Amino acid sequence: VYKRQRLHSHRLGGSIPPAPLLEMDSFGFLLIRMGQKSTGGYGLELAQTEARVDANSATVHVKWIRPSARAMVAQVITSPCLLLKIKRGPYQTIKIVDQSGLQRASVSLP
């Protein structure tokens, strides 16, 4: 039923299915951005499906994708990003670490 409603929601008189409920008490959202890039070939992927939590810190592992210097890429403005839903926990800091172990960002939670 959901798929059928979604397929016909563009028609006059069609209904749009309700948005899913967000559990803001037990989950938060984390936006990871690479910043503006002048070519294609950049991207972010989640490297591990679960964050590693130790002490007061959660570590999120991502694959930080950059085109090689010899790659043929489109000359276009891009802003690669990754939006994650993260379960709240006993941590005060979230660290973003790439595939080479380099910490790309860190955020302290209120």
Stockholm file with secondary structure:
# STOCKHOLM 1.0

chainA/1-110         VYKRQRLHSHRLGGSIPPAPLLEMDSFGFLLIRMGQKSTGGYGLELAQTEARVDANSATVHVKWIRPSARAMVAQVITSPCLLLKIKRGPYQTIKIVDQSGLQRASVSLP
#=GR chainA/1-110 SS CHHHHHHHTTSTTCCCCCCCCCCTTTEEEEEEECCCBSSSCCEEEESCSSCEEETTEEEEEEEEECCCTTCCCCCCCBCCEEEEEEECCSCSEEEEECTTSCEEEEEECC
#=GC SS_cons         CHHHHHHHTTSTTCCCCCCCCCCTTTEEEEEEECCCBSSSCCEEEESCSSCEEETTEEEEEEEEECCCTTCCCCCCCBCCEEEEEEECCSCSEEEEECTTSCEEEEEECC
//
